[in-house]
Amino acid sequence: MASPLQYKSPTPLSFSSTISSTISSPRSFSCSPRRYKLPSIQSKIREIFMPALSSTMTEGKIVSWVKSEGDLLSKGEPVVVVESDKADMDVETFYGGILAAIVVNEGETAPVGAPVAFLAETEDEIAEAKAKAKAKGQSVVATSEAASPPNVAASPPPSPPPPAAATSGPRKIIATPYAKKLAKQHKVDINKVIGTGAFGRITPEDVEKAAGITPAPSKSIPAANVVAAPTPVAPQKASPTSFPEIPGSTVVPFTTMQAAVSKNMMESLSVPTFRVGYPVSTAALDALYDKVKPKGVTMTALLAKAAAMALAQHPVVNSTCKDGKSFTYNSSVNIAVAVAINGGLITPVLQDADKLDLYLLSQRWKELVDKARAKQLQPHEYNSGTFTLSNLGMFGVDRFDAILPPGQGAIMAVGASKPTVVTDAEGFFSVKNKMLVNVTADHRIIYGADLAAFLQTLSKIVENPESLTM
């Protein structure tokens, strides 16, 4: 980081000595000094904000701090790992400096744009940064508590869990970075410290208590204010309208990803949709799959390729309506494929799937699935889909309906291929493998005839799949 600019007052300029050698005149020239208003030099205390890692992200959760308070940071260096609604991502600092104070600890959430830490340029500014962090931290806590009054009203019943966690034997140690630093300084075994923070988190006060250090009285005053703040009368009035508690039940809060899925599903209710089912014969596709499976091609990749080729012929099914007043024809056919991962659902996107070779598409799909399960997808790898494919055929599901994701025109649900009795025009019976394809579409831009034509094209591609390998 560049040091603050140093300004010097200009000195008076005298031209009598400098110009006398070049100007032969009996008069001497002098210039009065100009007056400059010196800008006030402020301390370089900067904020590290909670970034928006996706277009649907409204808040983020701190997974872990890569750096601790007091560490010296360089520009572009990873500082913290943030869990967005879809993935865990490293957040880098735009400035260098000293990580003076952490506002949002590990496991806690903050709105997008809220400060999660403060950087100081010099050690002399650390105290000022900590004071700002303390003020910001209280406002962030107050905002989060005000945003979720039902949880505040239900807070007294869950109070017993901390003692149970404290009396248990082996346990996972959760401590703030500053608490870990204090434990090292005072040579306190952090494994033996009982945390009094949220979810049994070990706070700096817990470490000081274990080290026999009397806490400063100033820390007790804010604590009293924080306890008194989230006890308004209004949230208690809402408790009678809540659902009755069932004995023995356990309340588990949404993860960030589950909260994002819930939000998207609620948004989808505002879109008028309709559904069309179509049976497709899979004998030829199954034969092709047996040939390409040893080369790493999955059935999902085959279906994604077939859907992309059909969409290229029916661009209206690949279109999008976002404002209810117009629709957009998407130039790229990006197939988003639903994947179940631990704790949620995500849709990695096969971009330009209609233009990719089948084997290259399969390789790309494997990479996306590995990154999705490791929660390492980049935003453009999961939020750029124009059409979604959901395949539950591998679980033996023969038919199901899918919910339309916000910002897309259609989603296709594919069931398992099963032997089905069919009759020909002359009344003779035969058995063929068929799968049922159900498509849910936005009726504002896609009509029944459009969807029927798309499904007919898809059926022809699946029943004659030679074009998939070209």
NUPAKOL-538607 format. One line per 4 residues: number of its first residue (from 0); for each residue x, y, z of C-alpha. Coordinates in steps of 0.5 Angstrom, whole numbers. Layout:
N
NUM> X/Y/Z ~ ...
This chain:
470
0> 0/0/0 ~ 3/7/-2 ~ 4/11/4 ~ 0/18/5
4> 2/23/1 ~ 7/28/4 ~ 5/36/3 ~ 10/41/4
8> 8/49/4 ~ 11/52/-2 ~ 17/57/-1 ~ 17/64/-4
12> 20/65/-11 ~ 25/70/-12 ~ 26/72/-19 ~ 31/77/-18
16> 37/72/-17 ~ 35/67/-22 ~ 33/72/-28 ~ 38/77/-27
20> 43/74/-31 ~ 38/73/-37 ~ 34/80/-37 ~ 38/86/-37
24> 33/91/-33 ~ 34/96/-27 ~ 27/93/-24 ~ 27/86/-20
28> 21/82/-21 ~ 19/78/-15 ~ 13/74/-14 ~ 9/73/-7
32> 7/66/-5 ~ 1/62/-7 ~ -3/60/-2 ~ -5/52/-2
36> -10/49/2 ~ -7/43/5 ~ -12/37/5 ~ -13/33/12
40> -9/27/12 ~ -13/21/14 ~ -11/15/17 ~ -12/9/12
44> -16/4/15 ~ -20/0/10 ~ -26/-5/11 ~ -26/-12/8
48> -33/-12/5 ~ -38/-19/5 ~ -37/-20/-3 ~ -43/-22/-8
52> -41/-28/-10 ~ -47/-29/-15 ~ -53/-25/-17 ~ -58/-29/-12
56> -53/-28/-6 ~ -56/-23/-1 ~ -51/-25/5 ~ -45/-30/6
60> -43/-34/12 ~ -36/-34/14 ~ -33/-41/13 ~ -26/-40/16
64> -21/-34/17 ~ -14/-35/13 ~ -11/-30/17 ~ -11/-28/24
68> -12/-21/27 ~ -5/-18/27 ~ -2/-21/21 ~ 1/-17/15
72> -3/-18/9 ~ -1/-16/1 ~ -6/-14/-4 ~ -9/-20/-7
76> -8/-25/-2 ~ -13/-29/1 ~ -16/-27/7 ~ -22/-31/9
80> -27/-37/6 ~ -34/-35/5 ~ -40/-39/3 ~ -44/-37/-2
84> -51/-40/-4 ~ -48/-44/-8 ~ -40/-45/-7 ~ -34/-44/-2
88> -30/-38/-5 ~ -23/-35/-2 ~ -24/-28/-2 ~ -18/-23/-3
92> -16/-17/0 ~ -16/-11/-5 ~ -11/-7/-1 ~ -5/-9/3
96> -4/-7/11 ~ -5/-10/18 ~ -11/-15/19 ~ -13/-10/25
100> -20/-13/27 ~ -25/-18/25 ~ -32/-16/25 ~ -35/-23/23
104> -33/-29/26 ~ -32/-36/23 ~ -39/-39/23 ~ -43/-33/23
108> -47/-29/17 ~ -47/-22/14 ~ -51/-18/9 ~ -47/-17/2
112> -43/-11/3 ~ -43/-11/10 ~ -36/-10/13 ~ -33/-17/16
116> -26/-14/18 ~ -22/-8/18 ~ -15/-6/15 ~ -10/-1/18
120> -4/1/15 ~ 0/2/21 ~ 1/-1/28 ~ -1/6/31
124> -8/5/27 ~ -10/-1/30 ~ -13/1/36 ~ -18/6/32
128> -19/0/27 ~ -21/-4/33 ~ -26/1/36 ~ -29/2/29
132> -30/-6/28 ~ -33/-6/35 ~ -38/-1/33 ~ -40/-4/26
136> -40/-11/30 ~ -46/-9/34 ~ -50/-6/28 ~ -49/-12/24
140> -51/-16/30 ~ -57/-12/31 ~ -59/-12/24 ~ -59/-20/24
144> -63/-20/30 ~ -68/-15/28 ~ -69/-19/21 ~ -70/-26/25
148> -75/-24/30 ~ -78/-31/31 ~ -72/-34/32 ~ -71/-29/38
152> -77/-31/41 ~ -75/-38/41 ~ -68/-37/43 ~ -70/-39/51
156> -72/-46/49 ~ -65/-48/46 ~ -61/-46/52 ~ -60/-53/55
160> -55/-55/49 ~ -49/-51/51 ~ -48/-55/58 ~ -49/-61/55
164> -43/-60/50 ~ -39/-57/55 ~ -40/-64/59 ~ -38/-68/53
168> -32/-72/52 ~ -29/-71/45 ~ -31/-65/42 ~ -30/-60/36
172> -26/-54/38 ~ -29/-48/35 ~ -26/-41/37 ~ -25/-35/34
176> -18/-33/31 ~ -17/-28/37 ~ -18/-33/42 ~ -13/-38/39
180> -8/-32/39 ~ -9/-31/46 ~ -9/-38/48 ~ -2/-38/45
184> 0/-32/48 ~ -2/-34/55 ~ 0/-41/54 ~ -7/-44/55
188> -9/-51/53 ~ -15/-49/48 ~ -18/-56/49 ~ -19/-55/56
192> -23/-48/55 ~ -31/-48/56 ~ -34/-44/50 ~ -39/-39/52
196> -40/-36/45 ~ -46/-38/40 ~ -46/-46/39 ~ -40/-47/44
200> -35/-42/41 ~ -29/-40/45 ~ -29/-33/46 ~ -23/-29/48
204> -26/-27/54 ~ -26/-35/56 ~ -19/-35/54 ~ -17/-30/59
208> -22/-33/64 ~ -18/-39/64 ~ -11/-36/64 ~ -14/-32/71
212> -14/-25/68 ~ -20/-21/70 ~ -24/-18/64 ~ -24/-11/64
216> -30/-8/66 ~ -32/-4/60 ~ -33/-11/56 ~ -39/-12/61
220> -43/-6/59 ~ -44/-8/52 ~ -45/-15/54 ~ -51/-12/58
224> -53/-8/52 ~ -53/-14/47 ~ -57/-18/52 ~ -62/-13/53
228> -63/-11/46 ~ -66/-17/43 ~ -72/-17/48 ~ -77/-13/45
232> -85/-14/46 ~ -87/-15/39 ~ -83/-21/37 ~ -87/-25/43
236> -93/-23/40 ~ -92/-27/34 ~ -90/-33/38 ~ -98/-36/38
240> -98/-36/31 ~ -92/-41/30 ~ -93/-48/29 ~ -94/-52/35
244> -87/-56/38 ~ -87/-63/37 ~ -84/-67/43 ~ -77/-69/41
248> -76/-65/35 ~ -70/-62/33 ~ -70/-55/29 ~ -64/-55/24
252> -63/-48/21 ~ -62/-48/13 ~ -55/-48/10 ~ -53/-42/6
256> -55/-46/0 ~ -61/-49/2 ~ -64/-42/4 ~ -62/-40/-3
260> -66/-46/-6 ~ -72/-44/-2 ~ -72/-37/-4 ~ -71/-39/-11
264> -77/-44/-11 ~ -81/-38/-8 ~ -80/-34/-13 ~ -82/-39/-18
268> -89/-39/-16 ~ -90/-32/-19 ~ -89/-35/-26 ~ -95/-38/-30
272> -92/-45/-32 ~ -95/-51/-35 ~ -93/-58/-36 ~ -92/-63/-42
276> -90/-70/-42 ~ -88/-74/-48 ~ -86/-82/-48 ~ -79/-83/-52
280> -77/-90/-55 ~ -69/-91/-52 ~ -67/-97/-56 ~ -62/-94/-60
284> -60/-89/-55 ~ -59/-95/-50 ~ -55/-99/-55 ~ -50/-92/-56
288> -49/-92/-49 ~ -47/-99/-48 ~ -41/-97/-54 ~ -39/-90/-51
292> -40/-92/-43 ~ -33/-95/-43 ~ -30/-88/-46 ~ -33/-84/-40
296> -39/-82/-43 ~ -45/-82/-38 ~ -53/-82/-40 ~ -53/-75/-37
300> -48/-73/-42 ~ -52/-76/-48 ~ -59/-73/-46 ~ -56/-66/-45
304> -53/-66/-52 ~ -59/-69/-55 ~ -63/-63/-51 ~ -58/-58/-53
308> -59/-60/-61 ~ -66/-60/-60 ~ -66/-53/-57 ~ -62/-50/-63
312> -68/-52/-67 ~ -73/-49/-63 ~ -70/-42/-60 ~ -76/-40/-56
316> -76/-46/-51 ~ -69/-43/-50 ~ -71/-36/-49 ~ -72/-32/-42
320> -77/-28/-39 ~ -75/-24/-33 ~ -79/-17/-33 ~ -86/-20/-35
324> -86/-15/-41 ~ -81/-18/-46 ~ -77/-24/-47 ~ -70/-25/-49
328> -67/-30/-55 ~ -61/-33/-52 ~ -55/-34/-57 ~ -52/-39/-53
332> -55/-46/-51 ~ -53/-47/-44 ~ -55/-53/-41 ~ -56/-53/-33
336> -56/-60/-30 ~ -59/-61/-23 ~ -54/-65/-18 ~ -55/-67/-11
340> -49/-65/-7 ~ -48/-66/1 ~ -53/-61/4 ~ -57/-58/-2
344> -58/-58/-10 ~ -53/-54/-15 ~ -54/-54/-23 ~ -47/-54/-26
348> -48/-51/-33 ~ -45/-54/-40 ~ -44/-48/-44 ~ -45/-48/-51
352> -47/-55/-51 ~ -50/-56/-58 ~ -43/-54/-60 ~ -39/-59/-56
356> -36/-66/-58 ~ -40/-71/-54 ~ -33/-74/-51 ~ -31/-66/-50
360> -38/-65/-47 ~ -37/-71/-42 ~ -30/-69/-40 ~ -33/-62/-38
364> -39/-65/-34 ~ -34/-70/-30 ~ -30/-63/-28 ~ -36/-59/-26
368> -39/-65/-22 ~ -32/-66/-18 ~ -32/-58/-17 ~ -39/-58/-15
372> -38/-63/-10 ~ -32/-60/-7 ~ -36/-53/-7 ~ -31/-50/-12
376> -35/-48/-18 ~ -34/-41/-20 ~ -41/-36/-21 ~ -41/-37/-28
380> -41/-44/-28 ~ -47/-45/-24 ~ -51/-39/-26 ~ -51/-38/-33
384> -56/-44/-35 ~ -61/-42/-41 ~ -65/-49/-40 ~ -64/-54/-34
388> -64/-62/-35 ~ -66/-66/-28 ~ -65/-74/-29 ~ -67/-78/-24
392> -68/-84/-28 ~ -61/-87/-25 ~ -66/-88/-19 ~ -71/-92/-22
396> -76/-86/-22 ~ -81/-87/-28 ~ -84/-80/-28 ~ -84/-73/-24
400> -85/-66/-25 ~ -79/-61/-24 ~ -80/-54/-22 ~ -78/-48/-26
404> -72/-44/-24 ~ -72/-37/-24 ~ -69/-34/-30 ~ -70/-39/-35
408> -76/-41/-40 ~ -76/-49/-39 ~ -74/-55/-35 ~ -74/-62/-37
412> -75/-68/-32 ~ -73/-75/-35 ~ -75/-81/-32 ~ -72/-88/-32
416> -72/-92/-39 ~ -77/-98/-38 ~ -80/-104/-42 ~ -87/-102/-44
420> -92/-105/-48 ~ -94/-102/-55 ~ -99/-103/-61 ~ -97/-102/-68
424> -102/-99/-73 ~ -105/-106/-74 ~ -106/-108/-67 ~ -100/-112/-66
428> -97/-112/-59 ~ -89/-111/-58 ~ -85/-109/-52 ~ -80/-103/-53
432> -76/-99/-48 ~ -79/-92/-47 ~ -77/-86/-42 ~ -82/-81/-40
436> -80/-74/-41 ~ -84/-68/-37 ~ -82/-61/-39 ~ -84/-55/-35
440> -85/-48/-38 ~ -86/-41/-38 ~ -93/-40/-41 ~ -91/-33/-42
444> -86/-34/-47 ~ -87/-41/-49 ~ -94/-44/-52 ~ -96/-51/-52
448> -95/-52/-60 ~ -88/-50/-58 ~ -86/-55/-53 ~ -90/-60/-57
452> -85/-59/-63 ~ -79/-59/-59 ~ -81/-65/-56 ~ -82/-68/-63
456> -75/-66/-65 ~ -72/-69/-58 ~ -75/-76/-59 ~ -73/-76/-66
460> -65/-75/-64 ~ -66/-80/-58 ~ -69/-85/-63 ~ -64/-84/-68
464> -58/-82/-64 ~ -52/-82/-69 ~ -52/-75/-70 ~ -50/-74/-62
468> -43/-77/-64 ~ -42/-73/-70
